[in-house]
């Protein structure tokens, strides 16, 4: 399993958000808060233990085309997604 650290991505304005250490009932609000402070051109590398399809639907409703969603890894026990702010 690859390790994702802030040092790995900090040079290109991508910030790590590892949801695996956050209680499930706080995850969505924490993710929305983190995405809400990103500036255009920045990204958040989201790491989770499952594919967050309901969350992605909510993000698409809220942000539309301003947010890009790119899967980096999509396995049964580890999902890594880059969320990018475009405008």
C-alpha positions as CSV (number, residue, x, y, z in Angstrom):
1,X,0.0,0.0,0.0
2,X,1.6,3.3,-1.0
3,X,2.0,6.0,1.6
4,X,0.8,9.5,0.9
5,X,2.4,12.3,2.8
6,X,2.1,16.1,2.7
7,X,5.8,16.3,1.6
8,X,5.0,14.2,-1.4
9,X,2.5,16.7,-2.8
10,X,3.2,20.1,-1.2
11,X,5.2,21.4,-4.1
12,X,2.3,21.4,-6.5
13,X,-0.4,22.9,-4.3
14,X,-2.0,19.6,-3.5
15,X,-3.0,19.1,0.1
16,X,-3.5,15.7,1.8
17,X,-6.8,14.8,3.4
18,X,-6.8,11.3,4.9
19,X,-10.4,10.6,5.9
20,X,-9.6,7.2,7.4
21,X,-8.7,8.8,10.7
22,X,-11.9,10.9,11.0
23,X,-15.0,9.5,12.7
24,X,-17.6,8.7,9.9
25,X,-20.2,11.1,11.3
26,X,-17.8,14.0,10.9
27,X,-16.3,13.1,7.5
28,X,-18.6,14.8,5.0
29,X,-18.6,18.1,7.0
30,X,-14.8,18.0,7.3
31,X,-14.4,17.4,3.6
32,X,-16.7,20.2,2.6
33,X,-14.8,22.5,5.0
34,X,-11.4,21.5,3.6
35,X,-12.6,22.0,0.0
36,X,-14.2,25.3,0.9
37,X,-10.8,26.9,1.7
38,X,-9.0,25.8,-1.4
39,X,-8.0,28.4,-3.9
40,X,-8.3,28.1,-7.7
41,X,-5.4,25.9,-8.9
42,X,-5.1,24.0,-5.6
43,X,-6.1,20.4,-5.1
44,X,-6.9,18.0,-2.2
45,X,-5.7,14.4,-2.4
46,X,-8.5,12.5,-0.6
47,X,-7.6,9.1,0.9
48,X,-10.4,6.8,2.1
49,X,-11.2,3.2,2.9
50,X,-14.1,3.0,0.5
51,X,-15.3,4.7,-2.7
52,X,-17.3,7.7,-1.6
53,X,-19.9,7.8,-4.4
54,X,-22.6,9.6,-2.3
55,X,-20.1,12.2,-1.3
56,X,-19.0,12.8,-4.9
57,X,-22.7,13.3,-5.9
58,X,-23.0,15.9,-3.1
59,X,-19.8,17.6,-4.2
60,X,-21.0,17.7,-7.8
61,X,-24.3,19.3,-6.7
62,X,-22.5,21.9,-4.6
63,X,-19.5,22.8,-6.8
64,X,-20.5,21.7,-10.3
65,X,-17.7,22.3,-12.9
66,X,-15.6,24.2,-10.5
67,X,-14.4,20.9,-8.9
68,X,-12.6,18.2,-10.8
69,X,-12.6,14.6,-9.5
70,X,-9.8,12.3,-10.6
71,X,-9.2,8.9,-9.2
72,X,-5.6,8.1,-8.5
73,X,-6.3,4.7,-6.9
74,X,-9.6,2.7,-6.7
75,X,-9.3,-0.5,-4.8
76,X,-11.6,-2.3,-2.4
77,X,-9.9,-1.1,0.7
78,X,-8.1,2.1,-0.5
79,X,-9.4,4.9,-2.6
80,X,-7.4,8.0,-3.5
81,X,-9.0,10.9,-5.3
82,X,-7.6,14.2,-6.4
83,X,-10.2,17.0,-6.0
84,X,-9.1,20.1,-7.9
85,X,-10.5,23.6,-7.8
86,X,-10.6,25.1,-11.2
87,X,-12.3,28.5,-10.8
